[in-house]
């Protein structure tokens, strides 16, 4: 089975080349034969495009996609829709999730038959390194909010940037998801659960990136608004296309 790995980026020229090299060096050549790497550039204004072009020429990545409209979710959706791979996954370019979990993430779909596999930083067997207390608090508080709005979801960590999908199964869901920003992850997983897709939660070792550009306050507000809208949306019957 073929796998496309999507790295959504915004102004990552300082670290992009190094991180892609780390990813490539981690796996043996046999495993990488079926791996297709895509840089999803979400409107960068630095040298991300130039560096991506160099990575393409060195065959360290296979595709560079420039998505001018802002929104991490938008960039991921665009790449998933255009993918030809059997499995599509995305992860943060800071590689906060230990790459030792990547094969497990893919095998969960290719060998165990799950529709979706997601990394979890909040499972009992997970290990989180260097995370600030405020981020740990907001993450767990958000998890409690999800339990309040969607008590039957059973998902411990919606926002971990380490997810894989059966492309065939996730395409109809992508058409339903409306959020194009950070709430994208939550909406995607909750709708997938509503549609009874099989979701596997994988405990991961996760190392906090102290240089993250994510704004806690604005993201928290977006998430609360998103949860409220999604709760009302799911009162209605969801229809999916069956012509994928």
C-alpha positions in Angstrom: 0.0 0.0 0.0 1.2 3.5 -0.8 1.3 6.2 1.9 1.4 10.0 1.4 2.9 12.0 4.3 1.7 15.6 4.4 3.7 18.2 6.2 1.6 21.4 6.6 4.0 24.4 6.9 4.1 28.1 7.3 7.3 30.1 7.2 9.5 27.1 8.1 12.5 27.9 6.0 14.9 27.8 9.0 14.1 24.2 9.9 12.4 22.6 6.9 15.4 21.0 5.2 16.8 19.6 8.5 13.5 18.1 9.6 12.8 16.5 6.2 16.3 15.0 6.3 15.7 13.6 9.8 12.4 12.0 8.6 14.1 10.4 5.6 17.1 9.2 7.5 14.9 7.5 10.2 13.5 4.8 7.8 15.2 2.2 5.7 15.1 2.4 1.9 12.7 -0.6 1.6 10.1 1.0 3.8 10.4 4.3 1.9 9.6 2.8 -1.4 5.9 3.3 -0.7 6.2 6.6 1.0 5.3 9.8 -0.8 6.2 13.1 1.0 4.3 16.3 0.4 5.1 19.8 1.7 1.8 21.7 2.0 2.9 25.3 2.1 0.1 27.4 3.6 1.0 30.8 2.2 4.6 31.2 3.4 6.3 34.5 2.8 9.9 33.3 3.6 12.1 31.0 1.6 10.0 27.9 2.2 9.3 27.5 -1.6 12.9 27.8 -2.6 14.0 25.2 0.0 11.2 22.9 -1.0 12.3 23.1 -4.6 15.8 22.0 -3.5 14.3 19.1 -1.6 12.4 18.1 -4.7 15.6 18.1 -6.8 17.3 16.0 -4.2 14.3 13.6 -4.2 13.9 14.1 -0.4 10.3 15.1 -1.0 8.0 14.1 -3.9 5.6 17.1 -4.0 5.4 20.7 -3.1 1.9 22.2 -2.9 1.4 26.0 -2.4 -2.0 26.9 -0.9 -2.2 30.7 -0.8 -5.3 30.9 1.5 -4.5 30.8 5.2 -5.6 27.8 7.2 -3.8 24.7 8.3 -7.0 22.6 7.8 -7.5 24.0 4.3 -4.0 23.0 3.3 -4.4 19.4 4.7 -7.8 19.0 3.0 -6.5 20.2 -0.3 -3.7 17.7 -0.3 -5.8 14.8 0.8 -8.3 15.4 -1.9 -5.6 15.5 -4.6 -3.7 12.4 -3.2 -3.6 9.1 -5.0 -2.2 7.1 -2.1 -4.0 4.3 -0.3 -3.2 5.9 3.1 -2.8 9.6 3.7 -1.3 11.0 6.9 -0.2 14.3 8.2 2.2 15.4 10.9 3.8 18.5 12.3 7.1 19.5 10.7 8.7 20.0 14.2 8.5 16.2 14.5 7.3 16.5 18.1 5.9 13.0 17.9 8.6 10.4 18.1 9.1 8.9 14.6 9.3 5.4 16.2 5.5 5.5 16.2 5.1 6.2 12.5 5.2 2.6 11.3 2.7 1.7 14.0 0.4 4.6 12.8 0.5 3.2 9.2 0.2 -0.5 10.2 -2.9 0.3 12.2 -4.6 0.9 8.8 -2.7 -1.3 6.4 -2.5 -4.4 8.6 -5.2 -4.0 11.4 -7.9 -2.7 9.2 -8.7 0.6 11.0 -10.0 3.5 9.0 -8.2 6.1 11.0 -5.2 6.0 13.4 -4.3 9.0 15.6 -1.5 9.8 18.0 -2.6 10.4 21.6 -0.6 12.5 24.1 -3.2 11.9 26.8 -3.3 8.1 27.1 -1.9 6.4 30.1 1.0 5.0 28.2 1.9 8.3 26.5 5.0 10.2 27.4 5.1 14.0 27.1 8.4 15.8 27.4 9.1 19.5 28.1 5.5 20.7 27.9 4.7 23.9 29.7 2.1 23.6 32.4 -0.3 26.1 30.7 -0.3 24.0 27.5 -0.9 20.8 29.5 -3.7 22.5 31.3 -5.4 23.8 28.1 -5.1 20.5 26.4 -6.8 18.6 29.3 -9.4 21.3 29.7 -10.2 21.0 26.0 -10.5 17.3 26.4 -13.1 17.9 29.2 -15.0 20.2 26.9 -15.2 17.6 24.2 -16.5 15.1 26.8 -19.2 17.6 27.7 -20.3 18.3 24.1 -19.7 14.8 22.8 -19.7 12.4 25.8 -19.7 9.3 23.5 -16.7 10.2 21.3 -14.2 8.2 23.4 -11.3 10.1 21.9 -8.6 11.3 24.4 -6.6 13.6 22.2 -8.2 15.3 19.1 -5.5 17.8 18.4 -2.3 15.8 18.2 -0.7 16.5 14.8 0.0 12.9 14.0 -2.9 11.2 12.1 -3.3 8.7 9.3 -6.4 7.7 7.3 -7.6 5.3 4.7 -8.0 7.7 1.8 -11.0 5.9 0.5 -12.8 6.2 3.8 -11.8 9.7 4.7 -12.6 11.5 1.4 -16.4 11.6 2.1 -15.7 13.0 5.5 -13.4 15.7 4.1 -16.3 17.0 2.0 -18.4 17.5 5.2 -15.7 19.2 7.3 -16.1 23.0 7.2 -13.4 24.3 9.5 -10.2 25.3 7.7 -8.1 26.2 10.7 -7.0 24.5 13.9 -10.4 23.1 14.8 -10.2 21.0 11.6 -8.7 18.1 13.5 -11.5 17.9 16.1 -14.3 18.3 13.5 -12.8 15.6 11.3 -12.5 13.1 14.1 -15.9 13.7 15.6 -17.7 13.5 12.3 -15.7 10.3 11.5 -16.8 8.9 14.8 -20.4 9.9 14.1 -20.2 7.9 10.8 -18.8 4.9 12.7 -15.4 4.8 11.1 -12.9 2.7 13.0 -10.5 4.9 14.9 -7.3 3.6 16.6 -5.7 5.7 19.3 -1.9 5.2 19.6 -0.1 6.4 22.8 3.0 8.4 21.7 6.1 10.0 23.0 5.8 13.6 22.3 8.3 16.4 22.9 7.1 20.0 23.1 8.4 22.5 20.6 9.2 25.7 22.6 9.1 27.7 19.4 5.6 26.8 18.3 3.7 29.7 16.7 0.3 28.5 17.9 -1.6 31.1 19.9 -3.2 29.5 22.9 -5.9 32.1 23.5 -7.1 32.5 19.9 -7.0 28.7 19.3 -9.0 28.1 22.5 -11.7 30.6 21.5 -11.9 29.0 18.0 -12.2 25.6 19.5 -15.1 26.6 21.9 -17.0 28.2 19.0 -16.3 25.2 16.8 -17.5 22.7 19.4 -20.7 24.7 19.9 -21.4 24.9 16.1 -20.5 21.2 15.6 -22.8 20.1 18.4 -25.8 21.8 16.7 -24.7 20.6 13.3 -24.7 16.9 14.5 -28.3 17.2 15.6 -29.1 17.1 11.9 -28.6 14.0 9.8 -25.2 13.9 8.0 -25.3 12.8 4.4 -22.1 11.6 2.7 -21.4 11.1 -1.0 -21.0 7.5 -2.1 -19.3 8.2 -5.5 -15.7 8.5 -4.2 
